[in-house]
């Protein structure tokens, strides 16, 4: 799965969870600043990512790095290789 495919799937997950239009979600979209996500929202999103992409559990130290959609896409692409 390439970065574009991962991004498209992330747009779907984020649009559903945060009730925003997929077109508003870019690689630069920040979860806290742009989407108003709190820690519970982020945990739910990470759980959805783990399930959708079959990557196993995201390590605690990796969670701190996942601040934008692009961070997540790059993380997932790395995990899926």
PyMOL commands that set and color helices and strands:
alter all, ss='L'
color gray80, all
select helices_A, chain A and resi 3-18+22-24+39-53+60-63+69-80
alter helices_A, ss='H'
color red, helices_A
deselect
rebuild
show_as cartoon
